[in-house]
Amino acid sequence: MNQPIPTTPEAVRKQAAAADARRRRQARPVSRQWRRRGLMTLYIVFVLLPVYWLLNMSFQSNSEILGALTLWPQDFTLEHYAKIFTDSNWYMGYVNSIAYVLMNMLISLAVALPAAYAFSRYRFIGDKHLFFWLLTNLMAPPAVFLLPYFQLYYTVGLFDTHVAVALAHCLFNIPLAVWILEGFMSSVPKEIDETAFIDGYSFPRFFVKIFIPMISSGIGVTLFFLFMFSWVELLLASTLTATSAQPIGSVMTQTKGASGIDWGALSAAGVLTILPGIVVVYFVRNHIAKGFALGRT
């Protein structure tokens, strides 16, 4: 089929780029193509092998897990998943983790959006020093703040609550959110703000209806990183909780009993721990792709 004749300079450039890419692919040696495909296949297998092995173990009995090496379950069972969904000690760990992660994401985003806007739009004394000070919080390990948080929350009655963990994670997530969002906001021309104010928009209305949709990719990237840190962080979450708000990570470390470690339940819990991350990535995947290309990340 004959290709349509381009009628605009942009169409001419796109057609020329496509033709150049075809020539490069045709000129590329076949051996190099197979070498790259082989390396990519090995890399994918290397990355997915632990995930597959975890899934495989979750469908095996404990005796089979501790017995001979098998590539797939010989005696398929769902008892480990049934145990997690019927035992309150297990499933409440997921409820607690999801609760404080969502609280932390909401608090961090609510604080970081106006702060990042201020850093991107205004110049004031000490702005660069304050911005750098925020980033220094990311350089310290959570263990540094463990004792102060524990004593403070125990004194004010926040120990073993979802709020305690959510606020503790804000120390790291708010600077990260400000840093990411400031990069996206700085890429939006200031003339858009001025035009909206001339048209009669108040600042809250402009910020919600015009500005936030323009940086939706940045918000998607920010939510991804906020979730990732708060979901996998264990030291603060396990130390600032005891029973009522204990996260799933702490529950998984307490699987050893009189009969030994329950490897099957531990594997099933690990599989279920991965699922929320997959769901988050699925819903923000388009924003993440744009964010990595356009933003500070």
N, C-alpha and C positions, 0 to 999 in steps of 0.2 A: 504493500500500500504506500502511496505517495504521502509524504508528510506535508501538512499545510504550510504554506509560505508565511513566515513571520511578518507581521505588519508593524511592529513597534520595536524600538531599540532593546527594550527589556526582553522581548520574546526572542530576538536575534541572539542576545547574550546567553539566554538559557539553552537555546538549541545548539549553539556553539559549544557550551560547557558539556552538554550531554554527548555530543559527537566526540569531543576530546576524551571524555571518560570511557566511551566505547572503544576508542582506538587504544587507550592505555590497557584496558582489560584484554583486548585481543593480542596486544604485543607482549603481555606478561607471560613468562614461561609457564607451561603447564606444571612442571615440577614444583615451582615456587607456590603455585596455588594449592597443590596438594599438601605441601609442607605446612602452609599456614592453616589449612583446614585440620590437618592432623594435630598441630599444636593447640589449636582452639578446642578440639575434641578432648584432648588430654587435660586441658585446663578445666573444662566443664565437668569432666568426670572427677577430677581432683577436688573441685569445690563441692559437688553434689554428693560425693561418696559418704561423708559423715552424716549428712541429712538422711540419705537412704538407709544407712546402717541404724540410725536412731529410729526411723520408722519401722524397720525390720524387727528390731528388738521389742518395740512396743506391742507387736502381735505375737510374740513368743512367750512361752511360759518361763518362769525363772530357772527351772531345771534345764530347759533347752538352751537358754542364754549362757548358763555356766557349763554346758556340755560341749559337744563338738561344734566346730565352726560350720554354720549354714548360711547360704546366700539368701534364703527366703524361709519363711516360717514353715516348719514341718508339721507342727500342731497349732494351727491358726486359732487364736483366742482373742476375745474382746474384754476379758475380765479386768484388765488393767484400766481401760477407759471407763468401764462400769464402776470401778472402785472410785475413780476421780469424781465422776458425776454424782455419786451417791454418798460419798463421805464428805461431810461439811468441812473437815480440816483441809481437804484438797480444794474443792471448788470455791470456798470462801477466799482462798489465797488469790485466785484469779479475780474475784470480785473486788478484793481490796486493792490489788495492783491496778486494775483498770480505773477504779475510783480515784486514787490519788494521781494517776497519770493524767486523766482528763482534767482534774482540778488544776494541776500544775500547768498544763497547756493553756487553759483558759486564763489563769492569772498572769502567766508569762506573756502571752500575746496582748492582753489588755494593758499591761504596763509598757511593753516594748514598742507598741505601735506609736503612741504619742512621743515617747522618748526618742525613737529613731527619726521621727519627723522633725523634732527639734534639732537634732544633730545635723540633719540633711539640709535644713532650710535656714537656720539662724547661726550667727557667729557671736559668741560671747566670751568673756574672759575665762580662760581655763577650759574651754570646750575640748581641745585636743587632749589635755591632761586628764580630764574626766573620762573621756572616751577610752583612753589607754588604761585608766584605773579599772574601768569595767572589765576590760579584756584580761587584766591580771588575775581576776577571780577564776578564769578558766585554766590558769597555769598551776593552781594549787590542787593537790589531791583531796578528795572528800574527807579523808581521815584527819586532815588538819582542823576541820570544823566540827568534828564528831563530838568532842567533849563539851565545847560551849553550847552546841545545840541540845545535847542531852540534858545538861543542867538547866538550861533556860526553859525547855519545854516541860521538864519534870516540875519545875517551880510554878509555872503558870497553868499547869493542868492540861497541857496539850500532848503529853506523852501517850503513845499508843493510839493516835488518831490519824485519819487520812490527811487532815489539814497539816499536821506536823511534817509529814514526808513531803507533801506538795510544796510547802513554804521552804523547806530545806533545799529542795531541788531548784527552787527559783534563784538561789544564789549563783548557780551555774547556768541555768537556762535563760534567764533574762539578759545577761550580757551577750550570750550567743545569739539570741533573737534580735537584740538591738544591732549587733554587728552585721547580721545578714540583711535585715530590713533596711538599714541605712544605705547599704549599697544599692538596693533596688530603688529606694526613694530618691537618691541622688541622681539616678538616671532619668527621672521624670522632670521635664523642664519646669522651671519656676513660673514661666508665663501661664501655665495652665491654672495655677493657684490664683494669679492676679486676674485672669479672665473670668474665673468663676466668681470671685468677689465682686468684680464690676457688674456681673450679671445678677447680683443680688443674693448669692448663696451665703448663708451663714457658715461659719467654720465647721460645726458638727455635720451639717447637711452636706457640705462639700466633701468632707473627709470620708463620710460613709458612702455617699452615692456616686462620687466621681473618683476620688483618690484611691480608695481601697480596691475597687475593681481593676484599676490600672496596675496594681502591684499584686494581683492575685497569685501570680506565679511565685513571687517572693514569700507570700504567706504560706503557700503550699510547701515550699522548701523548708521554711521555718518550722512548721508543724511537724514535718518529718523528723527533723533533728531533735526537736523538743521531745517527741515521743520516744525516739531511739535512746536518748540519754536516760530519761526518767524510767523507761521500761526495763532497761538492763542494769541500772544502778542498784547495788545490793547492800553496800556497807551502811549507808545512812538509813536506808529503808528498813533493814533488819535491826539496827541498833535503836532506832526511835520508835519501834513497835514491839509489842509483846505477844498479845493474843487477838485483840479486837481488830487490828488493822495489819496483821502480819501478811507480807507479800508472798507470792508464790515461790520466789527465789528462796526465802527462808524455809518454807515448807519443804522444798525439795532437798534441803540440806539435813532434814530430820527424818529421813526414810530408814535409817538404820534401827533395827529392833533386835529382839532376842534371837531371832532366826537369821539375822544378817541383813544385808541391804536388799530392799525390794527393787531389783533392777528393772522389772517390767513396768511397775508403776512410775518409776523415775523416768523411764524412756517415754512412756505415754504423756507424762507431764511435760517433758521437753518438747514433744511434738506439738502439744496444745499451746505451749509458750511461744512457738514460732508463728502460729496462725495469726495473732493480732498484728504482728509486723507485716505479714503478707497482705492483710486486708488494708492497712494504712497505705502501703506502697501502691496497691492497686488503685485506690481512690485519688491519690495525689501524683500518680505517675506522670501525667502530662505536665503538671506544674513543676515537678522535679526536673524533667528534661529541659524545660525552658529556663528554669532557675540555674542549672549548671551552666547553661550557655550564656545567660545574660547577667546573672547576679554576681555577688561577691564570692560565692562558693566555687 
